[in-house]
Structures are given as structure tokens and as C-alpha cells.
């Protein structure tokens, strides 16, 4: 894991939702429940993964500059499909089902795992996976398993620590150091953000644009 610590000022949070400059347009394309239904086009892809309550959908909405495109549910485990969003008609951002929701039936959890693993294995267009954690929580075995699985497949894992607005600056730095002690070295980041306020989202957005070779 990179030793780079992002020093963020909570006062720099974006006051309103608006898309980042490199995102000219975005549209929801499809929800995939079976690997055989993956959309074509050959576009490069970035997937977003995280626990069911980590704010993944809110983070995507912040990137897109809307509160409505990615459905945000108060009930963990709501996302049960691979949701494809086409950006600039040339790249996909994919919202993966959240993991770790203990109340979901084991059969449903197994279906989610099979779907996500199948996608990660088979997508030749996948550039990497944005792995989102709650900055206030230490990674557990499910999180670490995800990092290692992505690495095993030869893909890049990018660590994003969400909900930084819940902490003071000193607390943010303390948590980055604590989490960094258990994150594998092959994981890139962290990017420290708040999907709620926009804190740190500019830096994350610039990284995603660079992956897609888009000027910001």
C-alpha cells in the first residue's frame, strides 16, 4: 500500500452536486443478473465494490453529479445485480452487489458471490476495481479476501476510504495509518473521500479519468 497520505480539508467540500468536468454524459445501460447477459461494446470498465453499508451508490452518484441515477437504499444488500453505467459513450462504471450483509439468505449471498466472481474472472475490459471501505472501520477478512482475489486475477485494486466527513483531520490521518498496516502492499491508494460532502472526490475523479485516458 502506498504511504501517500492525502491531506484533505473538510471546508473544500463541494456545495452542490455536479458532474466532474471529464464526465460529459452518463446513462444507465442495464442490470445484469447472469454472466451471459453482460453488455457488449468492448468499452473499458472500472468496477466499484464494497460492503453493503459503505456508501458505494452514493459515491457513484457524487461522481455522476446526481442524487438519483444510482438508487440508494436505506436497506443494506439492496443491489443484487451488476449495474452498468455508460460514461461519455466510451467507458463503463459498474456498481457491484455489496457484500457482508449477514441478514441476506445464504442462497442469495452465494448468488451474489458467483455473479461477482464470474464477472471479475471473465471481463477482459476490466481496468481495475475501486474497493470502498468505511474509514472508521478496520478491514475484515471479507475485505482482505476481495483485495487478494483481485490481485490473483491480475487486476488492480484501488482503495477508497469513504465517510471521511465523520472524522476530524487528525482522526482521518490516524485511521489511514491504522488501515494501512493491514492492507496488502499491492493495493493502490488510499483515496480519502466523503460521498456525502464531496470531500476528496476531485482527486479520485482525476484518477479514474487517467485510467480511461481522459483529460480533466
Secondary structure, DSSP 8 states (H G I E B T S, - for coil): ---------GGG--SS----TT---EEEEEEESSGGG---S--EEEEEEEBTTS-HHHHHHHHHT-SSSS---SSTT---SEEEEEETTTEEEEE---B--TTS-HHHHHHHHHHHHHHHHH-TTEEEEEEEEETTS---HHHHHHHHHHHHTT-EEEEEEE-GGGS-HHHHHHHHHHHHTTS-TTSEEEEE--TTT-TTHHHHHHHHHHHTT---
